[in-house]
Amino acid sequence: MNDDFQTSWSEPASMQQGDASTVQRPPVAAPLKQIVTIRLDVDMLKWFKSAGPGYQTRINQILREHMEAQQAERDAAQQ
């Protein structure tokens, strides 16, 4: 869905290549993120948000743990 996304703005002058004032950081191997719309129960969302900023990251982590557990269970059953 976002594979073809291209920004419609240019980098600020301070970020353009060749500017010695910018700090060059090595690329971070972060997983790609996809913007989605998901419907959650109001009480569940309220609970995640009550823990402060980062609720979307926490939801993602819980979903990832569930996915990995299901994959491990499936792989164990195939052996």
N, CA, C and O of each residue as an XYZ file, in Angstrom:
316
protein
N       0.815     -1.180      0.000
C       0.000      0.000      0.000
C       0.865      1.252      0.000
O       0.610      2.166     -0.784
N       1.892      1.320      0.867
C       2.759      2.488      0.916
C       4.069      2.270      0.166
O       4.987      3.083      0.275
N       4.163      1.184     -0.593
C       5.411      0.876     -1.284
C       5.815      1.974     -2.269
O       7.002      2.173     -2.524
N       4.843      2.677     -2.815
C       5.128      3.681     -3.833
C       5.178      5.092     -3.269
O       5.201      6.058     -4.032
N       5.194      5.231     -1.946
C       5.166      6.555     -1.330
C       6.433      7.325     -1.648
O       7.544      6.817     -1.494
N       6.255      8.531     -2.084
C       7.360      9.445     -2.352
C       7.004     10.773     -1.691
O       5.873     11.244     -1.812
N       7.958     11.372     -1.000
C       7.660     12.652     -0.372
C       7.461     13.712     -1.439
O       8.032     13.640     -2.527
N       6.644     14.693     -1.110
C       6.403     15.782     -2.050
C       7.134     17.046     -1.616
O       6.857     18.134     -2.121
N       8.068     16.901     -0.678
C       8.838     18.035     -0.208
C      10.320     17.701     -0.280
O      10.707     16.532     -0.311
N      11.133     18.728     -0.306
C      12.579     18.489     -0.360
C      13.149     18.578      1.048
O      12.517     19.124      1.952
N      14.334     18.042      1.222
C      14.991     18.099      2.516
C      15.369     19.542      2.827
O      15.686     20.309      1.918
N      15.339     19.916      4.103
C      15.816     21.250      4.470
C      17.292     21.382      4.096
O      18.018     20.390      4.025
N      17.712     22.586      3.866
C      19.101     22.830      3.449
C      20.095     22.215      4.432
O      21.157     21.750      4.019
N      19.766     22.206      5.727
C      20.702     21.665      6.713
C      20.826     20.153      6.630
O      21.745     19.588      7.223
N      19.938     19.479      5.918
C      19.969     18.027      5.821
C      20.519     17.540      4.487
O      20.682     16.336      4.292
N      20.804     18.450      3.571
C      21.277     18.040      2.255
C      22.696     17.505      2.348
O      23.490     17.937      3.183
N      22.995     16.550      1.468
C      24.293     15.894      1.476
C      25.402     16.904      1.249
O      25.258     17.842      0.464
N      26.503     16.700      1.942
C      27.649     17.582      1.780
C      27.724     18.644      2.862
O      28.732     19.346      2.959
N      26.699     18.781      3.670
C      26.705     19.758      4.734
C      27.433     19.152      5.927
O      26.983     18.151      6.483
N      28.548     19.746      6.322
C      29.377     19.187      7.388
C      28.719     19.284      8.755
O      29.167     18.624      9.692
N      27.670     20.087      8.897
C      27.044     20.236     10.208
C      26.096     19.087     10.537
O      25.638     18.972     11.673
N      25.800     18.243      9.567
C      24.887     17.123      9.851
C      25.675     15.933     10.367
O      26.823     15.716      9.978
N      25.065     15.185     11.224
C      25.686     14.002     11.794
C      25.258     12.803     10.956
O      24.065     12.578     10.751
N      26.215     12.047     10.481
C      25.919     10.856      9.688
C      25.789      9.677     10.638
O      26.759      9.292     11.291
N      24.588      9.100     10.717
C      24.371      7.936     11.561
C      24.241      6.716     10.674
O      23.694      6.803      9.575
N      24.734      5.585     11.138
C      24.578      4.369     10.340
C      23.096      3.997     10.261
O      22.340      4.252     11.199
N      22.686      3.402      9.154
C      21.284      3.019      9.024
C      20.893      2.003     10.095
O      21.671      1.112     10.435
N      19.703      2.146     10.607
C      19.184      1.233     11.630
C      18.281      0.230     10.943
O      17.427      0.601     10.138
N      18.467     -1.031     11.259
C      17.659     -2.085     10.648
C      16.350     -2.238     11.413
O      16.151     -3.219     12.130
N      15.470     -1.272     11.256
C      14.162     -1.327     11.909
C      13.157     -1.965     10.958
O      13.240     -1.788      9.742
N      12.208     -2.705     11.521
C      11.202     -3.297     10.642
C      10.357     -2.214      9.992
O      10.126     -1.156     10.577
N       9.908     -2.481      8.799
C       9.040     -1.534      8.117
C       7.718     -1.454      8.851
O       7.240     -2.451      9.392
N       7.138     -0.291      8.870
C       5.850     -0.082      9.519
C       4.823      0.270      8.448
O       5.131      0.960      7.476
N       3.615     -0.208      8.642
C       2.505      0.053      7.732
C       1.425      0.774      8.516
O       1.017      0.304      9.578
N       0.959      1.894      8.018
C      -0.129      2.606      8.664
C      -1.425      1.874      8.366
O      -1.745      1.596      7.210
N      -2.173      1.562      9.430
C      -3.438      0.843      9.290
C      -4.497      1.483     10.176
O      -4.187      2.251     11.087
N      -5.728      1.159      9.897
C      -6.836      1.524     10.765
C      -7.360      0.241     11.368
O      -7.652     -0.718     10.654
N      -7.479      0.225     12.687
C      -7.950     -0.968     13.379
C      -8.986     -0.543     14.415
O      -8.823      0.477     15.086
N     -10.030     -1.315     14.537
C     -11.063     -1.015     15.531
C     -10.789     -1.846     16.776
O     -10.703     -3.073     16.720
N     -10.655     -1.149     17.902
C     -10.388     -1.801     19.173
C     -11.509     -1.460     20.150
O     -12.153     -0.417     20.032
N     -11.732     -2.346     21.111
C     -12.704     -2.055     22.160
C     -12.239     -0.822     22.931
O     -11.049     -0.658     23.201
N     -13.186      0.036     23.279
C     -12.865      1.298     23.938
C     -12.100      1.064     25.242
O     -11.111      1.748     25.504
N     -12.542      0.113     26.058
C     -11.870     -0.121     27.336
C     -10.442     -0.625     27.148
O      -9.554     -0.288     27.930
N     -10.223     -1.426     26.116
C      -8.884     -1.945     25.869
C      -7.953     -0.808     25.426
O      -6.826     -0.709     25.910
N      -8.413      0.035     24.522
C      -7.600      1.154     24.068
C      -7.308      2.111     25.222
O      -6.190      2.610     25.355
N      -8.309      2.359     26.047
C      -8.125      3.234     27.203
C      -7.051      2.663     28.128
O      -6.231      3.409     28.663
N      -7.053      1.338     28.318
C      -6.064      0.695     29.174
C      -4.651      0.857     28.602
O      -3.719      1.185     29.337
N      -4.491      0.628     27.298
C      -3.170      0.794     26.680
C      -2.698      2.235     26.797
O      -1.538      2.481     27.128
N      -3.584      3.192     26.527
C      -3.209      4.602     26.587
C      -2.891      5.051     28.009
O      -2.091      5.965     28.205
N      -3.512      4.414     29.008
C      -3.293      4.822     30.396
C      -1.846      4.607     30.841
O      -1.411      5.210     31.822
N      -1.103      3.767     30.145
C       0.297      3.521     30.478
C       1.219      4.602     29.924
O       2.430      4.558     30.141
N       0.653      5.570     29.212
C       1.449      6.683     28.700
C       1.815      6.530     27.239
O       1.335      5.619     26.564
N       2.667      7.423     26.748
C       3.072      7.386     25.348
C       3.664      6.036     24.969
O       4.296      5.365     25.785
N       3.451      5.654     23.727
C       3.988      4.393     23.238
C       2.962      3.279     23.212
O       3.318      2.109     23.073
N       1.688      3.630     23.346
C       0.671      2.571     23.382
C       0.620      1.790     22.078
O       0.366      0.586     22.101
N       0.853      2.437     20.948
C       0.834      1.723     19.666
C       1.985      0.725     19.604
O       1.822     -0.379     19.084
N       3.134      1.102     20.124
C       4.281      0.202     20.170
C       3.982     -0.991     21.062
O       4.341     -2.120     20.731
N       3.322     -0.745     22.201
C       2.968     -1.852     23.096
C       1.975     -2.800     22.438
O       2.109     -4.017     22.559
N       0.980     -2.255     21.742
C       0.021     -3.099     21.031
C       0.750     -3.929     19.984
O       0.495     -5.126     19.854
N       1.650     -3.307     19.242
C       2.414     -4.014     18.217
C       3.245     -5.137     18.833
O       3.313     -6.235     18.280
N       3.878     -4.864     19.979
C       4.715     -5.869     20.629
C       3.891     -7.068     21.078
O       4.318     -8.212     20.921
N       2.720     -6.811     21.634
C       1.857     -7.915     22.076
C       1.391     -8.743     20.876
O       1.361     -9.972     20.941
N       1.032     -8.074     19.792
C       0.628     -8.801     18.582
C       1.790     -9.617     18.025
O       1.599    -10.747     17.576
N       2.996     -9.047     18.053
C       4.183     -9.758     17.566
C       4.456    -11.005     18.409
O       4.740    -12.074     17.870
N       4.368    -10.862     19.731
C       4.589    -12.008     20.609
C       3.571    -13.111     20.342
O       3.916    -14.293     20.345
N       2.327    -12.729     20.112
C       1.292    -13.717     19.799
C       1.600    -14.402     18.461
O       1.488    -15.623     18.343
N       1.985    -13.612     17.461
C       2.315    -14.163     16.154
C       3.476    -15.156     16.267
O       3.412    -16.252     15.711
N       4.531    -14.772     16.983
C       5.695    -15.644     17.125
C       5.356    -16.923     17.887
O       5.872    -17.995     17.571
N       4.485    -16.806     18.893
C       4.068    -17.994     19.638
C       3.273    -18.936     18.738
O       3.455    -20.152     18.799
N       2.403    -18.391     17.915
C       1.621    -19.212     16.992
C       2.527    -19.880     15.959
O       2.337    -21.048     15.619
N       3.516    -19.128     15.462
C       4.447    -19.698     14.493
C       5.261    -20.826     15.119
O       5.465    -21.867     14.494
N       5.726    -20.622     16.350
C       6.508    -21.650     17.030
C       5.662    -22.894     17.273
O       6.143    -24.017     17.122
N       4.411    -22.695     17.646
C       3.490    -23.811     17.867
C       3.256    -24.579     16.569
O       3.242    -25.810     16.568
N       3.074    -23.864     15.479
C       2.867    -24.494     14.174
C       4.108    -25.254     13.737
O       4.018    -26.376     13.237
N       5.275    -24.630     13.930
C       6.520    -25.289     13.535
C       6.759    -26.558     14.352
O       7.223    -27.564     13.817
N       6.438    -26.511     15.665
C       6.610    -27.678     16.521
C       5.677    -28.809     16.097
O       6.045    -29.982     16.155
N       4.475    -28.451     15.674
C       3.504    -29.466     15.244
C       3.913    -30.121     13.926
O       3.533    -31.261     13.657
N       4.678    -29.415     13.112
C       5.105    -29.956     11.811
C       6.292    -30.904     11.956
O       6.604    -31.627     11.010
N       6.950    -30.923     13.081
C       8.148    -31.765     13.258
C       7.780    -33.128     13.762
O       8.657    -33.967     13.968
